[in-house]
Amino acid sequence: MKWPLRIAAAVATAYALLCGVVLAAMMQTPERFGQFMTYVPEPVVWGLAPGERLWRWARAGRLHVGDEAPDFSLRSQSGSARVTLSAFRGQRPVVLVFGSYT
């Protein structure tokens, strides 16, 4: 009776370790997570591990409705200047659209 319990404990430990490693990778920048995914087969992350649930938890963010947006800076469309969000605070509403139109 000891062997089945030891095997079950080893499998549970390995699964918990896998989920922990995947979660830690998902909490990194998208570039680092992409590097991680080059070495790990997708069925392991999205099939064996609860990848979707871990992804939603790791990327939930910390902002809530009504919170002030964090400041950031981007290049202008022409690329000649930098635009900072804080420069518009208190002046007018700012709408940010991220995506591809191609």
Backbone as CSV, one residue per row, in Angstrom:
resi,resn,N_x,N_y,N_z,CA_x,CA_y,CA_z,C_x,C_y,C_z
1,MET,0.813,-1.202,0.000,0.000,0.000,0.000,0.854,1.262,0.000
2,LYS,2.107,1.167,0.414,2.975,2.338,0.454,3.320,2.829,-0.949
3,TRP,3.560,1.921,-1.884,3.996,2.316,-3.226,2.962,3.139,-3.972
4,PRO,1.697,2.751,-3.970,0.712,3.600,-4.669,0.626,5.009,-4.077
5,LEU,0.741,5.121,-2.754,0.711,6.436,-2.132,1.929,7.256,-2.501
6,ARG,3.086,6.643,-2.554,4.310,7.342,-2.941,4.249,7.788,-4.401
7,ILE,3.726,6.921,-5.254,3.599,7.277,-6.670,2.610,8.429,-6.829
8,ALA,1.481,8.358,-6.130,0.488,9.437,-6.196,1.078,10.749,-5.680
9,ALA,1.845,10.688,-4.603,2.478,11.887,-4.055,3.505,12.457,-5.027
10,ALA,4.272,11.575,-5.685,5.267,12.032,-6.657,4.597,12.685,-7.864
11,VAL,3.511,12.099,-8.336,2.780,12.671,-9.473,2.182,14.023,-9.085
12,ALA,1.585,14.110,-7.903,0.999,15.376,-7.451,2.064,16.454,-7.289
13,THR,3.227,16.073,-6.766,4.322,17.022,-6.606,4.833,17.493,-7.957
14,ALA,4.991,16.570,-8.909,5.457,16.934,-10.245,4.454,17.857,-10.927
15,TYR,3.163,17.597,-10.771,2.128,18.435,-11.374,2.135,19.834,-10.749
16,ALA,2.263,19.909,-9.433,2.324,21.204,-8.753,3.556,21.982,-9.192
17,LEU,4.683,21.294,-9.355,5.904,21.940,-9.821,5.726,22.458,-11.241
18,LEU,5.120,21.662,-12.116,4.852,22.087,-13.491,3.980,23.337,-13.498
19,CYS,2.898,23.328,-12.735,2.005,24.487,-12.687,2.718,25.721,-12.138
20,GLY,3.561,25.526,-11.148,4.318,26.644,-10.585,5.297,27.241,-11.577
21,VAL,5.989,26.385,-12.329,6.941,26.865,-13.332,6.206,27.601,-14.447
22,VAL,5.091,27.051,-14.903,4.304,27.704,-15.960,3.779,29.050,-15.473
23,LEU,3.266,29.103,-14.255,2.764,30.360,-13.696,3.886,31.384,-13.578
24,ALA,5.046,30.969,-13.099,6.180,31.891,-12.983,6.581,32.432,-14.352
25,ALA,6.550,31.595,-15.373,6.880,32.044,-16.727,5.828,33.017,-17.247
26,MET,4.559,32.761,-16.959,3.487,33.634,-17.427,3.526,35.008,-16.776
27,MET,4.107,35.102,-15.600,4.180,36.383,-14.905,5.338,37.242,-15.384
28,GLN,6.170,36.711,-16.265,7.273,37.468,-16.845,6.750,38.337,-17.989
29,THR,7.639,39.095,-18.599,7.266,39.899,-19.756,6.863,38.971,-20.892
30,PRO,6.076,39.457,-21.845,5.693,38.610,-22.972,6.892,38.036,-23.732
31,GLU,7.964,38.796,-23.836,9.154,38.296,-24.525,9.756,37.102,-23.795
32,ARG,9.863,37.201,-22.485,10.431,36.094,-21.705,9.516,34.881,-21.719
33,PHE,8.185,35.115,-21.678,7.263,33.999,-21.757,7.374,33.331,-23.125
34,GLY,7.558,34.116,-24.167,7.760,33.549,-25.507,8.999,32.683,-25.570
35,GLN,10.074,33.120,-24.916,11.293,32.304,-24.864,11.031,30.999,-24.127
36,PHE,10.274,31.055,-23.063,9.911,29.850,-22.308,9.134,28.891,-23.197
37,MET,8.180,29.433,-23.960,7.323,28.595,-24.800,8.078,27.964,-25.974
38,THR,9.260,28.480,-26.324,10.029,27.828,-27.385,10.576,26.486,-26.920
39,TYR,10.667,26.290,-25.613,11.218,25.049,-25.074,10.157,24.097,-24.520
40,VAL,8.945,24.579,-24.328,7.893,23.759,-23.726,6.792,23.531,-24.753
41,PRO,6.411,22.297,-25.012,5.333,22.049,-25.975,4.013,22.676,-25.527
42,GLU,3.283,23.278,-26.457,2.011,23.920,-26.128,1.010,22.992,-25.455
43,PRO,0.891,21.719,-25.874,-0.076,20.848,-25.184,0.217,20.661,-23.696
44,VAL,1.475,20.820,-23.306,1.812,20.705,-21.879,1.254,21.894,-21.117
45,VAL,1.409,23.098,-21.681,0.965,24.314,-20.991,-0.548,24.468,-21.050
46,TRP,-1.125,24.295,-22.238,-2.546,24.578,-22.430,-3.432,23.343,-22.283
47,GLY,-2.841,22.168,-22.199,-3.626,20.950,-22.061,-3.428,20.277,-20.722
48,LEU,-2.178,19.933,-20.424,-1.879,19.230,-19.172,-2.023,20.160,-17.966
49,ALA,-1.395,21.322,-18.051,-1.518,22.310,-16.977,-2.772,23.146,-17.242
50,PRO,-3.347,23.741,-16.225,-4.522,24.599,-16.448,-4.090,25.963,-16.987
51,GLY,-3.545,25.964,-18.205,-2.921,27.144,-18.784,-3.814,28.362,-18.863
52,GLU,-5.050,28.187,-19.307,-5.932,29.341,-19.461,-6.218,30.003,-18.113
53,ARG,-6.489,29.198,-17.109,-6.764,29.740,-15.780,-5.518,30.425,-15.204
54,LEU,-4.360,29.796,-15.380,-3.121,30.407,-14.900,-2.848,31.717,-15.639
55,TRP,-3.105,31.746,-16.948,-2.864,32.942,-17.747,-3.746,34.100,-17.264
56,ARG,-5.029,33.832,-17.050,-5.926,34.885,-16.572,-5.500,35.403,-15.205
57,TRP,-5.034,34.506,-14.344,-4.600,34.927,-13.017,-3.309,35.737,-13.097
58,ALA,-2.351,35.285,-13.924,-1.055,35.955,-14.031,-1.173,37.320,-14.689
59,ARG,-2.120,37.479,-15.609,-2.257,38.730,-16.367,-3.442,39.574,-15.926
60,ALA,-3.985,39.310,-14.736,-5.169,40.037,-14.282,-4.883,41.524,-14.078
61,GLY,-3.672,41.868,-13.730,-3.339,43.266,-13.495,-3.746,43.713,-12.106
62,ARG,-3.395,44.933,-11.810,-3.675,45.453,-10.485,-4.546,46.710,-10.523
63,LEU,-4.949,47.139,-11.715,-5.794,48.319,-11.829,-7.257,47.937,-11.659
64,HIS,-8.004,48.853,-11.088,-9.433,48.662,-10.901,-10.158,49.859,-11.508
65,VAL,-11.438,49.716,-11.734,-12.236,50.800,-12.285,-12.090,52.021,-11.384
66,GLY,-11.775,53.150,-11.989,-11.607,54.391,-11.235,-10.171,54.693,-10.866
67,ASP,-9.261,53.716,-10.978,-7.850,53.967,-10.678,-7.239,54.848,-11.755
68,GLU,-6.245,55.611,-11.365,-5.513,56.436,-12.325,-4.601,55.547,-13.155
69,ALA,-4.572,55.795,-14.450,-3.722,54.994,-15.338,-2.259,55.254,-15.019
70,PRO,-1.426,54.219,-15.078,0.004,54.438,-14.836,0.613,55.250,-15.975
71,ASP,1.580,56.057,-15.650,2.224,56.898,-16.659,3.127,56.054,-17.555
72,PHE,3.177,56.410,-18.810,4.075,55.756,-19.759,4.397,56.724,-20.876
73,SER,5.404,56.373,-21.646,5.865,57.217,-22.738,6.011,56.371,-23.996
74,LEU,5.565,56.915,-25.131,5.660,56.237,-26.420,6.191,57.202,-27.467
75,ARG,6.732,56.642,-28.554,7.141,57.484,-29.682,5.900,57.963,-30.419
76,SER,5.969,59.156,-30.981,4.863,59.655,-31.792,4.805,58.881,-33.102
77,GLN,3.722,59.066,-33.872,3.592,58.358,-35.135,4.739,58.676,-36.078
78,SER,5.204,59.902,-36.052,6.316,60.274,-36.932,7.647,59.740,-36.418
79,GLY,7.685,59.396,-35.139,8.905,58.859,-34.543,9.886,59.932,-34.112
80,SER,9.523,61.194,-34.290,10.456,62.275,-33.977,10.356,62.770,-32.538
81,ALA,9.285,62.419,-31.842,9.097,62.906,-30.476,8.537,61.782,-29.611
82,ARG,8.534,62.050,-28.305,7.941,61.109,-27.366,6.701,61.753,-26.759
83,VAL,5.661,60.960,-26.588,4.414,61.425,-26.002,4.247,60.709,-24.665
84,THR,3.991,61.483,-23.630,3.830,60.933,-22.284,2.392,61.125,-21.830
85,LEU,1.806,60.092,-21.253,0.416,60.154,-20.824,0.202,61.251,-19.795
86,SER,1.135,61.438,-18.884,0.952,62.429,-17.825,0.866,63.848,-18.373
87,ALA,1.328,64.083,-19.591,1.230,65.416,-20.187,-0.218,65.796,-20.472
88,PHE,-1.121,64.826,-20.564,-2.526,65.083,-20.868,-3.407,65.078,-19.626
89,ARG,-2.865,64.758,-18.466,-3.679,64.683,-17.249,-4.320,66.018,-16.930
90,GLY,-5.612,65.976,-16.669,-6.337,67.173,-16.293,-6.745,68.043,-17.464
91,GLN,-6.343,67.702,-18.696,-6.675,68.532,-19.852,-7.904,68.026,-20.581
92,ARG,-7.868,66.771,-20.990,-8.974,66.193,-21.763,-8.891,64.675,-21.663
93,PRO,-9.977,64.000,-21.983,-9.939,62.530,-21.951,-8.986,61.980,-23.015
94,VAL,-8.346,60.878,-22.693,-7.422,60.222,-23.614,-7.938,58.815,-23.872
95,VAL,-8.022,58.442,-25.141,-8.451,57.100,-25.514,-7.260,56.393,-26.138
96,LEU,-6.923,55.232,-25.622,-5.813,54.436,-26.154,-6.368,53.249,-26.900
97,VAL,-5.901,53.060,-28.116,-6.337,51.921,-28.929,-5.098,51.130,-29.299
98,PHE,-5.080,49.855,-28.907,-3.967,48.974,-29.232,-4.482,47.903,-30.171
99,GLY,-3.744,47.630,-31.203,-4.161,46.584,-32.124,-3.500,46.775,-33.468
100,SER,-3.845,45.912,-34.350,-3.293,45.950,-35.699,-4.425,46.149,-36.689
101,TYR,-4.213,47.002,-37.622,-5.223,47.253,-38.657,-4.797,46.695,-39.997
102,THR,-3.869,45.763,-39.982,-3.419,45.179,-41.253,-4.165,43.913,-41.538
